[in-house]
């Protein structure tokens, strides 16, 4: 399936989404399909990706604080019997005052550690996540502080004093 055919198939089912194809030139020419979808239809789109290509491989989530919204871009590699593989990036977002996205671990189980990472570093809560425990931050790290947030819930300067315990306030 060509990137254009893939994009047409997605657009036929999800008319309201934004979809574009880009190509990097160097070092190896490669096309990527970029999809933007509202969080309300995000999980439905992910299910459809799995239907279109049951062998799709989930790669990573790149999430960031974009001011009033938190964004998450999910990356897949699609493999076809004929032709080259295809990179597919699906982006969605949620407002900071309602930072919730649906989990996709029931569709792509390999997304679990990435959702846990995004949850603890940016504060996006994943509805239905089977294991919401922290992955990297210690258990005694303050609740409601998200190290990658750029707002008042991010790391405060006074938390970065002791290299052994950067989250501990004050000196002992």
C-alpha positions in Angstrom: 0.0 0.0 0.0 1.4 3.4 -0.9 1.3 6.3 1.6 -1.3 8.0 -0.6 -3.5 4.9 -0.7 -3.1 4.6 3.1 -4.0 8.2 3.6 -7.1 7.9 1.4 -8.3 4.9 3.3 -8.0 6.7 6.6 -9.6 9.9 5.3 -12.6 7.9 3.9 -13.4 6.7 7.4 -12.4 9.8 9.4 -13.3 12.8 7.1 -12.8 15.4 9.8 -9.2 14.6 10.6 -6.1 16.4 9.3 -3.8 14.2 7.3 -0.6 15.0 5.4 2.3 13.1 3.8 5.8 14.4 4.1 9.1 13.1 2.7 12.5 13.5 4.1 15.2 13.7 1.4 18.4 12.8 3.2 20.1 10.5 4.1 17.4 8.1 2.8 14.2 9.3 1.1 11.2 8.2 3.2 7.6 9.2 3.4 5.6 9.6 6.6 1.9 10.0 7.1 0.9 12.6 9.8 -2.6 12.4 11.2 -4.2 14.8 13.7 -7.3 13.6 15.5 -9.5 14.8 18.4 -9.1 12.8 21.5 -12.8 11.7 21.2 -12.0 9.8 18.0 -8.4 8.9 18.8 -9.0 5.4 20.1 -11.3 4.6 17.2 -8.6 5.7 14.8 -6.0 3.5 16.5 -8.4 0.5 16.3 -8.8 1.2 12.6 -5.0 1.3 12.1 -4.8 -2.1 13.6 -7.6 -3.3 11.3 -5.8 -1.9 8.3 -2.5 -3.5 9.3 -2.6 -6.1 12.0 1.2 -6.3 12.0 1.7 -2.6 12.7 4.4 -2.0 15.3 3.9 0.7 17.9 7.2 2.6 18.5 6.9 5.5 20.9 4.9 8.5 22.2 6.4 12.0 22.0 4.4 14.2 24.3 4.9 17.9 25.2 3.4 20.9 26.9 2.2 23.3 24.3 0.9 26.1 26.5 -2.8 25.6 27.0 -2.8 22.0 25.7 -0.8 18.8 26.2 0.0 17.0 23.0 0.9 13.4 22.3 2.2 12.0 19.0 2.1 8.2 18.7 4.4 6.6 16.2 3.9 3.3 14.3 5.7 1.4 11.6 3.4 -0.2 9.1 4.6 -3.2 7.1 3.1 -4.5 3.8 3.8 -7.6 1.8 4.8 -5.4 -1.1 6.6 -2.1 -1.0 8.4 -0.3 1.8 7.3 0.1 5.3 5.5 3.3 6.3 5.9 5.6 9.3 2.6 6.7 10.7 2.4 9.4 13.3 -1.0 10.1 15.0 -1.3 13.2 17.1 -3.9 14.1 19.6 -4.2 16.5 22.5 -6.1 17.4 25.6 -6.6 20.7 27.5 -4.5 21.2 30.6 -7.6 21.6 32.7 -8.8 18.1 31.6 -5.6 16.2 30.9 -7.2 12.8 30.0 -6.6 10.5 27.0 -7.8 7.0 26.5 -5.3 4.2 26.9 -4.4 2.2 23.8 -2.9 -0.7 25.7 -5.8 -2.9 24.9 -5.0 -2.5 21.2 -1.2 -2.1 21.4 0.0 -3.6 24.7 3.6 -2.3 24.0 2.3 1.3 24.5 2.0 0.7 28.3 5.5 1.9 29.4 5.2 5.0 27.2 1.8 5.9 28.6 3.1 5.5 32.1 6.1 7.7 31.3 3.9 10.5 29.8 1.5 10.2 32.7 4.2 10.8 35.3 6.3 13.4 33.4 3.5 15.5 31.8 0.4 14.6 33.9 -1.8 13.2 31.1 -4.0 10.6 32.8 -4.7 7.6 30.7 -8.3 6.4 31.1 -8.3 2.6 31.5 -4.6 2.1 31.8 -4.0 -1.3 33.3 -0.9 -0.4 35.4 -0.8 3.3 36.4 2.2 3.0 38.7 5.1 5.4 38.3 7.9 4.1 36.0 10.8 6.4 36.6 10.1 8.8 39.4 10.5 7.6 43.0 7.4 6.8 45.1 8.1 9.8 47.3 8.2 12.3 44.5 5.6 15.0 45.2 2.2 14.5 43.7 1.0 17.0 41.2 4.5 17.9 40.0 5.2 17.0 36.4 8.9 17.4 35.4 8.2 18.2 31.8 5.4 20.7 32.3 6.2 24.3 31.6 3.6 25.8 33.9 3.2 26.0 37.7 3.0 22.1 37.9 6.5 21.7 36.6 9.8 21.5 38.5 10.4 24.5 40.7 13.9 26.1 41.0 14.0 25.4 44.7 13.5 21.7 44.0 16.8 21.5 42.1 19.3 22.0 44.8 20.6 18.6 45.9 21.7 16.4 43.1 21.0 13.3 45.2 17.4 14.3 45.9 16.4 17.1 43.4 12.8 16.9 44.5 13.5 17.4 48.3 12.8 20.8 49.6 15.2 22.5 52.0 18.6 21.2 53.2 19.3 18.6 55.9 
